[in-house]
Each structure stands twice: as structure tokens, then as C-alpha cells.
Amino acid sequence: MKKIKYYFIIPLLLLLLLLADVAIVFGFFCYNVFRYTDDSSIAEIDPAYQNATVLDETLNTDSNCKFIFFETSLKESYIVALEKARFYDRYRYLPEATTYISEERPFSTSIHLPNNLVEVIIDENNQVSYFNTVSAYTPLSTQIQVICIGVLYALEVLLFCIIWYFYKKRKNRSGDRGIQK
């Protein structure tokens, strides 16, 4: 009768463990990696742009990135890229994708994003008008989240198996001592 209980309890515990791992990894990425929301200002994203004026803001669904075109207090223009999380509505700042924009219009530049190359064109009205995604792979951050869940789950299952092995071994040894008396 006890063995039948284990066959129902162990898969249930493993499923709960997987759900807990998903919550832990997504929670970590949500609050430590993807820290910004739609309401975040450019000054929150990078303190260097404290008195900047946002000229245009666009979400590119092909690259899953939000582009913020702004002008600093020194009258320099930049585009900042924020990668949108796949599983929740938050963004992470990509400082390596921040691009200086010259004053000539129309202006075109290519922005290198993780696993993507996006061409951005700014028209005469300072509007980000065109995106051309060269390649659209699954974002690296999504792959890392799934890999973290898998590795964490595998380590926990391995730890569970080791504990279970030593528990059974200890139980068998205590049973052998009782028989010898």
C-alpha cells in the first residue's frame, strides 16, 4: 500500500518543483534583468540622460524591442533599445545598442541587437518610420530563461534522487540490524 502512495506523490512533487522553478526563474528575470516598464522614463533607464526629451517611441514586434528616440540637453540625438520580455510586459536596457543619431534627415542606421540586426530610418519629422529586421531568432534572454529552468530542475531532481538513495540505503541498514538480534 505504501508503494502505491509513492507513485502518486512523487510525480506530484516533481510537478510542483517544476512550477516553483519556473516561478523562481521568471521572478528573478522580471525584477533583476527586465527592470523597466512602459512607464519608465529615459532618466530611470540611464542616469546619463537626465534632462533628455523623448522625440519618438516605437515597439518593433519583429525584433521584440522598443526603440526610444530622444534628444539630450546638449542637443545630441540617440536611439536606445529596450528588449521586451517574451513572458511578461517588462523591458531590459541594451546599452551596447544605444546609437548616436546625426542631424541629417532622413537618417538610416543599423542597430545590432542580441540575435538580430535592425535597420532604423528616421524621417524629416524626427519620427522613427521604418524597421527592417534582418533575422528574427528567439531572443537570447528567452533561451537563457528556459535553460535556467531546465538546469535548476535537473539539479533538484538529481539531489532528490541522491537523498532518496541514501534514505533507502539507511532504511535497509536499520532493517538488517533488527534481523540480526
BAFI-3210 file (N, C-alpha, C; in Angstrom, 3 decimals, decimal comma, padded with zeros to 6 digits):
// residues 181
n [1|2|3|4|5|6|7|8|9|10|11|12|13|14|15|16|17|18|19|20|21|22|23|24|25|26|27|28|29|30|31|32|33|34|35|36|37|38|39|40|41|42|43|44|45|46|47|48|49|50|51|52|53|54|55|56|57|58|59|60|61|62|63|64|65|66|67|68|69|70|71|72|73|74|75|76|77|78|79|80|81|82|83|84|85|86|87|88|89|90|91|92|93|94|95|96|97|98|99|100|101|102|103|104|105|106|107|108|109|110|111|112|113|114|115|116|117|118|119|120|121|122|123|124|125|126|127|128|129|130|131|132|133|134|135|136|137|138|139|140|141|142|143|144|145|146|147|148|149|150|151|152|153|154|155|156|157|158|159|160|161|162|163|164|165|166|167|168|169|170|171|172|173|174|175|176|177|178|179|180|181]
n.u [000,815|001,989|003,849|002,245|001,321|003,674|003,971|002,056|002,538|005,233|005,414|003,664|005,005|007,307|006,196|005,212|007,661|008,827|007,063|007,597|010,285|009,981|008,581|010,511|012,706|011,479|010,612|013,075|014,251|012,333|012,456|015,166|016,523|014,812|013,928|012,443|009,407|006,598|006,067|008,448|010,879|013,281|015,404|015,368|016,159|018,776|020,930|022,582|021,119|019,565|018,150|016,828|014,836|012,173|011,638|010,430|008,871|008,843|007,569|008,952|007,716|008,854|011,565|011,132|011,672|011,789|012,158|013,550|013,689|015,490|016,468|019,250|020,128|022,259|021,693|022,161|021,308|019,939|019,279|017,789|017,698|015,386|014,903|012,061|010,485|009,540|007,619|006,362|005,278|007,640|010,831|014,312|017,292|019,481|022,509|024,659|023,458|022,746|022,577|024,146|022,639|022,934|022,457|021,467|018,716|016,592|017,632|019,522|020,347|021,984|021,187|022,641|021,313|020,836|021,010|019,895|019,585|018,743|017,426|017,096|015,199|014,993|012,763|012,184|010,593|011,482|010,569|010,565|010,511|010,729|011,407|013,559|013,955|016,644|017,214|015,309|015,548|014,876|014,990|018,000|017,767|015,355|016,010|017,974|016,459|014,796|016,744|017,888|015,726|015,522|018,094|018,124|015,933|016,843|019,075|017,797|016,183|018,191|019,433|017,266|017,089|019,550|019,269|017,054|018,174|020,147|018,449|016,901|018,982|019,887|017,563|017,390|019,703|019,114|017,037|018,375|019,881|017,949|017,099|019,328|019,426]
n.v [-001,197|001,249|001,683|002,285|004,822|006,348|006,338|008,134|010,457|011,258|012,019|014,208|015,897|016,393|017,813|020,077|021,059|021,755|023,806|025,626|026,203|027,480|029,762|030,917|031,445|033,097|035,161|036,123|037,055|038,932|040,943|041,569|041,537|042,307|045,155|047,422|049,211|050,144|052,650|053,678|056,239|057,870|058,777|057,072|054,727|055,199|057,106|059,026|060,354|062,420|064,955|064,583|064,751|063,001|062,112|060,283|057,086|053,678|050,385|047,541|044,757|042,658|042,375|042,350|044,530|047,707|050,952|053,982|057,211|060,048|063,352|064,838|067,169|068,514|068,750|066,489|063,607|060,365|056,844|054,490|051,093|048,772|045,581|043,570|041,446|038,077|036,706|038,378|041,776|043,626|045,334|045,199|047,055|047,709|048,606|048,445|048,712|051,316|054,090|056,747|059,486|061,322|064,764|064,917|064,405|062,454|059,847|056,900|053,897|050,931|048,805|046,726|044,085|041,624|038,597|039,704|042,087|045,297|047,685|051,108|053,902|057,363|059,909|063,197|064,512|063,741|061,205|057,793|055,780|053,358|049,935|047,259|044,061|041,941|039,327|037,083|035,555|033,482|035,432|035,783|036,091|034,803|032,162|031,732|031,888|029,610|027,604|027,977|027,242|024,521|023,505|024,085|022,529|019,967|019,707|019,760|017,462|015,548|015,922|015,161|012,451|011,497|011,961|010,304|007,811|007,510|007,593|005,252|003,392|003,746|003,022|000,330|-000,638|-000,245|-002,027|-004,445|-004,653|-005,092|-007,657|-009,255|-009,408]
n.w [000,000|000,725|-001,331|-003,502|-002,827|-003,136|-005,891|-006,726|-005,238|-005,703|-008,562|-008,404|-006,587|-008,107|-010,248|-008,881|-008,027|-010,488|-011,269|-009,228|-009,831|-012,315|-011,477|-009,781|-011,542|-013,508|-011,829|-010,867|-013,298|-014,012|-012,029|-011,772|-014,231|-016,430|-015,831|-016,399|-017,168|-019,301|-018,351|-017,463|-017,294|-019,476|-017,988|-015,779|-016,964|-017,902|-016,087|-017,269|-019,134|-018,020|-018,372|-020,780|-023,797|-025,011|-028,303|-030,025|-029,720|-030,219|-030,675|-031,942|-033,301|-034,719|-033,944|-031,296|-029,685|-028,064|-029,197|-028,269|-029,222|-028,625|-027,449|-025,971|-023,295|-024,322|-026,959|-028,518|-030,365|-029,773|-030,083|-028,058|-027,252|-025,993|-024,871|-025,058|-022,742|-023,300|-021,824|-020,037|-019,459|-019,573|-019,772|-020,794|-020,619|-023,270|-023,368|-025,160|-027,587|-027,868|-029,922|-031,599|-033,235|-036,116|-037,290|-039,876|-042,121|-044,128|-041,901|-041,625|-040,013|-038,815|-036,181|-033,872|-032,225|-029,606|-031,224|-033,532|-036,223|-036,868|-039,048|-038,862|-039,727|-039,717|-040,275|-041,788|-039,928|-037,490|-036,765|-036,046|-038,640|-040,104|-039,925|-040,462|-040,076|-040,111|-039,299|-037,358|-034,627|-031,762|-028,882|-027,002|-024,240|-023,662|-024,310|-022,388|-020,030|-020,256|-020,330|-017,789|-016,151|-016,871|-016,107|-013,346|-012,528|-013,255|-011,560|-009,070|-009,224|-009,435|-006,931|-005,328|-006,059|-005,073|-002,309|-001,867|-002,490|-000,448|001,737|001,366|001,486|004,124|005,485|004,757|006,000|008,707|008,936|008,560|010,887|012,808|012,227|012,807|015,590]
ca.u [000,000|002,853|004,468|001,254|001,322|004,853|003,783|001,216|003,098|006,494|005,177|003,044|006,080|008,166|005,461|005,246|009,037|008,990|006,320|008,356|011,461|009,514|008,278|011,775|013,488|010,752|010,656|014,422|014,430|011,383|012,838|016,591|017,010|013,819|013,556|011,724|008,052|006,243|006,022|009,796|011,405|014,622|016,343|015,417|016,862|020,190|021,037|023,304|020,136|018,695|017,271|016,568|013,477|011,817|011,055|009,572|008,993|008,194|007,799|009,115|007,315|009,738|012,754|010,649|012,387|011,219|013,177|013,239|014,485|015,443|017,485|019,789|020,184|023,338|021,153|022,608|020,204|020,286|018,223|018,044|016,917|014,963|014,364|010,830|010,439|008,535|006,611|005,718|005,350|008,749|011,930|015,677|018,081|020,606|023,401|025,516|022,672|022,491|023,169|024,139|021,937|023,392|021,383|020,957|017,443|016,361|018,818|019,376|021,440|021,717|021,405|022,887|020,645|021,140|020,419|019,134|020,126|017,574|017,704|016,191|015,199|014,329|012,373|012,393|009,808|012,060|009,769|011,156|009,495|010,841|012,271|013,771|014,648|017,400|016,975|014,479|015,687|014,399|015,951|018,914|017,256|014,335|016,719|018,649|015,443|014,381|017,891|017,996|014,671|015,900|019,257|017,693|015,074|017,679|019,861|016,913|015,804|019,389|019,545|016,188|017,465|020,647|018,679|016,207|019,074|020,715|017,348|016,596|020,136|019,854|016,405|017,740|020,693|018,446|016,261|019,304|020,271|016,829|017,031|020,453|019,201]
ca.v [000,000|002,417|001,894|002,924|006,241|006,985|006,507|009,315|011,621|011,683|012,860|015,461|016,713|016,825|018,849|021,275|021,539|022,417|025,069|026,520|026,637|028,460|030,998|031,486|031,991|034,240|036,242|036,696|037,824|040,046|042,025|041,885|041,700|043,122|046,050|048,626|049,056|051,177|053,934|054,108|057,376|057,668|059,032|055,845|053,709|055,554|058,430|059,966|061,070|063,008|066,012|064,282|064,906|061,885|062,573|059,223|055,802|052,696|048,972|046,734|043,392|041,685|042,157|042,347|045,601|049,043|051,939|055,322|058,226|061,210|064,387|065,202|068,609|069,054|068,704|065,293|062,651|058,957|055,831|053,471|049,877|048,002|044,281|043,209|040,062|037,268|036,128|039,415|043,084|044,395|045,544|045,333|048,057|047,186|049,760|048,279|049,038|052,751|054,588|058,191|059,854|062,628|065,716|064,804|063,700|061,218|059,192|055,448|053,201|049,554|048,593|045,320|043,613|040,205|037,705|040,478|043,304|046,085|048,941|052,146|055,103|058,496|060,836|064,633|064,943|063,053|060,027|056,517|055,445|052,083|048,912|046,104|043,048|041,055|037,961|037,081|034,336|033,603|036,241|035,059|036,116|033,753|030,888|031,624|031,594|028,214|026,774|028,078|026,399|023,126|023,149|024,107|021,367|018,760|019,640|019,410|016,049|014,786|015,998|014,326|011,036|011,181|011,871|009,113|006,661|007,360|007,287|003,820|002,630|003,832|002,252|-001,085|-000,978|-000,337|-003,260|-005,568|-004,725|-005,649|-009,098|-009,949|-009,579]
ca.w [000,000|000,788|-002,637|-004,375|-002,471|-003,723|-007,326|-006,941|-004,566|-006,321|-009,753|-007,976|-006,031|-009,211|-010,976|-008,040|-008,067|-011,783|-011,209|-008,353|-010,595|-013,303|-010,742|-009,291|-012,663|-014,081|-010,846|-010,891|-014,530|-014,018|-011,129|-011,826|-015,606|-017,136|-014,735|-016,819|-017,692|-020,273|-017,653|-017,062|-018,046|-020,027|-016,887|-014,971|-017,733|-017,843|-015,454|-018,125|-019,944|-017,005|-018,878|-022,191|-024,298|-025,895|-029,561|-030,553|-029,027|-031,074|-030,388|-033,142|-032,955|-035,369|-033,111|-029,921|-028,996|-028,030|-029,507|-027,790|-029,897|-027,734|-027,582|-024,660|-023,026|-025,167|-028,324|-029,225|-030,506|-029,618|-030,018|-027,041|-027,488|-024,830|-025,271|-024,347|-022,278|-024,003|-020,941|-019,244|-020,103|-018,995|-020,716|-020,281|-021,326|-024,038|-023,527|-026,339|-028,777|-027,910|-031,165|-031,829|-034,467|-036,611|-037,568|-041,255|-042,246|-043,374|-041,371|-041,571|-039,326|-038,394|-034,752|-033,552|-031,016|-029,417|-032,234|-034,504|-036,812|-037,239|-039,727|-038,384|-040,555|-039,083|-041,338|-041,574|-038,772|-036,331|-036,448|-036,432|-039,628|-040,791|-039,356|-041,321|-039,295|-040,979|-038,835|-036,151|-033,846|-030,391|-028,125|-026,132|-022,867|-023,558|-024,281|-021,087|-019,012|-020,398|-019,925|-016,321|-015,571|-017,090|-015,287|-011,946|-012,316|-013,324|-010,328|-007,958|-009,380|-009,083|-005,480|-004,788|-006,252|-004,147|-000,967|-001,851|-002,478|000,887|002,639|001,200|001,957|005,577|005,923|004,606|007,024|010,014|008,884|008,724|012,306|013,552|011,937|013,432|017,035]
c.u [000,857|003,496|003,506|001,210|002,489|004,665|002,905|001,849|004,350|006,254|004,532|004,093|007,012|007,491|005,455|006,639|009,318|008,273|007,030|009,603|011,094|009,247|009,558|012,549|012,781|010,755|012,014|014,618|013,519|011,881|014,313|017,123|016,080|013,199|012,632|010,353|007,806|006,258|007,395|010,269|012,812|015,686|016,445|016,250|018,367|020,313|021,797|022,347|019,096|017,705|016,940|015,089|013,200|011,101|010,099|009,879|008,201|008,550|007,850|008,808|008,209|010,953|012,401|011,407|011,619|012,368|012,704|014,224|014,365|016,597|017,934|019,766|021,285|022,968|021,771|021,449|020,726|019,035|018,680|017,142|016,636|014,367|013,153|010,886|009,318|007,358|005,891|006,015|006,380|009,892|013,273|016,434|019,259|021,588|024,301|024,783|022,302|023,269|023,033|023,485|022,425|022,193|020,828|019,666|017,111|017,680|018,544|020,595|021,010|022,079|021,541|022,260|021,061|020,333|019,628|019,949|018,939|018,032|016,635|016,340|014,395|014,029|012,595|011,664|010,286|011,190|010,518|010,148|009,583|011,803|012,391|014,597|015,322|017,191|016,201|014,570|015,049|015,423|016,768|018,400|016,178|014,992|017,397|017,649|015,031|015,508|018,049|016,948|015,049|017,052|018,877|016,846|015,896|018,516|018,999|016,463|016,991|019,589|018,481|016,551|018,585|020,106|017,829|017,060|019,631|019,646|017,012|017,738|020,156|018,705|016,697|018,750|020,033|017,570|017,140|019,725|019,179|016,740|018,135|020,211|018,404]
c.v [001,259|002,707|002,585|004,421|006,966|007,241|007,715|010,580|012,134|012,476|014,210|016,411|017,230|017,916|020,161|021,897|022,281|023,764|026,083|027,047|027,686|029,794|031,682|032,145|033,200|035,423|036,919|037,568|039,046|041,215|042,398|042,119|042,621|044,089|047,184|048,287|050,122|052,570|054,463|055,261|057,063|057,906|057,828|054,783|053,952|056,963|059,463|060,820|061,755|064,024|065,808|064,452|063,768|062,448|061,549|057,927|054,783|051,284|048,222|045,283|042,337|041,357|042,089|043,367|046,907|050,021|053,303|056,287|059,502|062,163|064,791|066,712|069,292|069,032|067,590|064,309|061,219|058,102|054,793|052,287|049,184|046,697|043,953|041,738|039,320|036,902|037,149|040,766|043,979|044,428|045,523|046,270|047,381|048,331|049,657|048,619|050,523|053,351|056,106|058,466|061,234|063,497|065,622|063,995|063,534|060,548|057,700|054,859|051,776|049,413|047,094|044,992|042,167|039,352|038,445|041,646|044,079|047,368|049,946|053,358|056,179|059,517|062,297|065,166|064,310|061,890|058,779|055,865|054,042|051,165|047,783|045,092|042,069|039,600|038,015|035,716|034,554|034,412|035,395|035,016|035,049|032,382|030,671|031,287|030,125|027,277|026,806|027,215|024,930|022,684|023,100|022,876|020,076|018,602|019,241|017,958|015,159|014,773|015,137|012,845|010,623|011,032|010,613|007,851|006,434|007,072|005,799|002,960|002,611|002,985|000,749|-001,511|-001,112|-001,592|-004,486|-005,716|-005,364|-007,161|-009,843|-010,184|-010,759]
c.w [000,000|-000,567|-003,595|-004,081|-003,131|-005,210|-007,656|-006,362|-005,279|-007,608|-009,411|-007,401|-007,129|-010,045|-010,189|-008,019|-009,374|-011,801|-010,317|-009,068|-011,634|-012,613|-010,257|-010,423|-013,271|-013,112|-010,815|-012,122|-014,554|-013,179|-011,178|-013,227|-016,389|-016,128|-015,135|-017,394|-018,749|-019,650|-017,263|-017,937|-018,541|-018,948|-015,950|-015,657|-017,683|-017,263|-016,290|-018,957|-019,049|-017,565|-020,353|-022,529|-025,272|-027,118|-030,156|-029,816|-029,828|-030,636|-031,703|-032,778|-033,598|-034,501|-031,632|-029,071|-029,086|-028,267|-029,042|-028,439|-029,080|-028,024|-026,178|-024,485|-023,830|-026,650|-029,170|-029,256|-030,428|-029,783|-029,000|-027,354|-026,162|-025,327|-024,420|-023,961|-022,999|-023,105|-020,065|-019,870|-019,413|-020,003|-020,003|-021,203|-022,009|-024,301|-024,763|-027,633|-028,843|-029,076|-031,252|-033,183|-034,899|-036,972|-038,989|-041,279|-043,706|-043,010|-041,262|-040,869|-039,002|-036,927|-034,510|-032,201|-030,791|-030,405|-033,308|-035,036|-037,362|-037,912|-039,305|-039,296|-039,833|-040,170|-040,927|-040,340|-037,464|-035,849|-036,911|-037,356|-040,202|-040,066|-040,361|-040,545|-040,238|-040,585|-037,536|-035,481|-032,481|-029,611|-027,160|-024,699|-022,649|-023,480|-022,927|-019,990|-019,063|-019,965|-018,405|-015,632|-015,699|-016,211|-013,809|-011,623|-012,313|-012,056|-009,134|-008,033|-009,016|-007,571|-004,804|-004,909|-005,297|-002,724|-000,846|-001,765|-001,073|001,930|002,567|001,734|003,489|006,130|005,831|005,655|008,396|010,057|009,075|010,179|013,146|013,370|012,674|014,911|017,272]
res [m|k|k|i|k|y|y|f|i|i|p|l|l|l|l|l|l|l|l|a|d|v|a|i|v|f|g|f|f|c|y|n|v|f|r|y|t|d|d|s|s|i|a|e|i|d|p|a|y|q|n|a|t|v|l|d|e|t|l|n|t|d|s|n|c|k|f|i|f|f|e|t|s|l|k|e|s|y|i|v|a|l|e|k|a|r|f|y|d|r|y|r|y|l|p|e|a|t|t|y|i|s|e|e|r|p|f|s|t|s|i|h|l|p|n|n|l|v|e|v|i|i|d|e|n|n|q|v|s|y|f|n|t|v|s|a|y|t|p|l|s|t|q|i|q|v|i|c|i|g|v|l|y|a|l|e|v|l|l|f|c|i|i|w|y|f|y|k|k|r|k|n|r|s|g|d|r|g|i|q|k]
***
